[in-house]
Amino acid sequence: MQTNWCVISGPPSSGKTSIINRLHQEGFATVPDPAREIAKKKPSIKKESREFQKQVWNLSLKNHGNLNRKKLVFFDYGLPDNIVFQELNSHSLNDCETSCWSYRYSYVFILKPIHFSHDGFRDDHASLQTRIEDRILTKYKYFDYCPIILSSDKSLIERLSIIKKTCGISI
């Protein structure tokens, strides 16, 4: 099912949440990172656990199922990102690929990392950042997307401008 949805993806500390927050402040429909949502509700759950990955996946699917496919919506991570994090934590959930093929995004933006900073949620280090970035790009290409890569030398405003122009939003 083709949608009018856009994914803002990338490794930790690439500015995804800042972009999503800014779009939300400007009145656009956004879907926050489901992992952050789960972690807020259940702070004691280990992010590496199969149970955490399962809850993130289930919330992601629920979010996708509740949205109008014709409405412009921006996601902080898409379904293929969930598979990347499952694989990084040596987990595999059933039927994930089927869902990834079922929900088709209009655009996928992958943000290059700005610099690594600890944000209290993600505590990954720079080498893992690079590995995550490579896997995200590979996974979206596997699902036949041509991601738009936004370099780290652009400011948040410049990245936001590129995203809006690509999605046909007048600035």
ChimeraX attribute file (.defattr): number of C-alpha atoms within 10 A of each C-alpha:
attribute: neighborCount
match mode: 1-to-1
recipient: residues
	/A:1	8
	/A:2	12
	/A:3	18
	/A:4	16
	/A:5	25
	/A:6	22
	/A:7	24
	/A:8	24
	/A:9	29
	/A:10	27
	/A:11	27
	/A:12	28
	/A:13	23
	/A:14	25
	/A:15	22
	/A:16	26
	/A:17	18
	/A:18	14
	/A:19	20
	/A:20	23
	/A:21	17
	/A:22	16
	/A:23	17
	/A:24	16
	/A:25	11
	/A:26	9
	/A:27	9
	/A:28	15
	/A:29	16
	/A:30	20
	/A:31	20
	/A:32	18
	/A:33	20
	/A:34	22
	/A:35	20
	/A:36	15
	/A:37	13
	/A:38	17
	/A:39	16
	/A:40	12
	/A:41	9
	/A:42	11
	/A:43	12
	/A:44	8
	/A:45	13
	/A:46	12
	/A:47	19
	/A:48	14
	/A:49	13
	/A:50	16
	/A:51	13
	/A:52	18
	/A:53	24
	/A:54	17
	/A:55	14
	/A:56	23
	/A:57	21
	/A:58	13
	/A:59	17
	/A:60	21
	/A:61	18
	/A:62	11
	/A:63	14
	/A:64	18
	/A:65	11
	/A:66	8
	/A:67	15
	/A:68	12
	/A:69	17
	/A:70	10
	/A:71	12
	/A:72	16
	/A:73	21
	/A:74	24
	/A:75	25
	/A:76	22
	/A:77	26
	/A:78	26
	/A:79	23
	/A:80	24
	/A:81	23
	/A:82	21
	/A:83	22
	/A:84	22
	/A:85	18
	/A:86	21
	/A:87	14
	/A:88	15
	/A:89	14
	/A:90	11
	/A:91	16
	/A:92	16
	/A:93	13
	/A:94	7
	/A:95	8
	/A:96	16
	/A:97	13
	/A:98	9
	/A:99	13
	/A:100	19
	/A:101	15
	/A:102	12
	/A:103	18
	/A:104	21
	/A:105	22
	/A:106	15
	/A:107	20
	/A:108	24
	/A:109	22
	/A:110	23
	/A:111	25
	/A:112	23
	/A:113	22
	/A:114	17
	/A:115	12
	/A:116	16
	/A:117	15
	/A:118	11
	/A:119	10
	/A:120	6
	/A:121	13
	/A:122	13
	/A:123	13
	/A:124	16
	/A:125	13
	/A:126	16
	/A:127	10
	/A:128	14
	/A:129	20
	/A:130	16
	/A:131	12
	/A:132	20
	/A:133	22
	/A:134	14
	/A:135	21
	/A:136	24
	/A:137	23
	/A:138	16
	/A:139	16
	/A:140	21
	/A:141	13
	/A:142	11
	/A:143	13
	/A:144	11
	/A:145	16
	/A:146	13
	/A:147	19
	/A:148	17
	/A:149	15
	/A:150	19
	/A:151	14
	/A:152	15
	/A:153	11
	/A:154	14
	/A:155	12
	/A:156	17
	/A:157	11
	/A:158	12
	/A:159	19
	/A:160	19
	/A:161	15
	/A:162	18
	/A:163	20
	/A:164	14
	/A:165	11
	/A:166	13
	/A:167	15
	/A:168	9
	/A:169	10
	/A:170	8
	/A:171	8
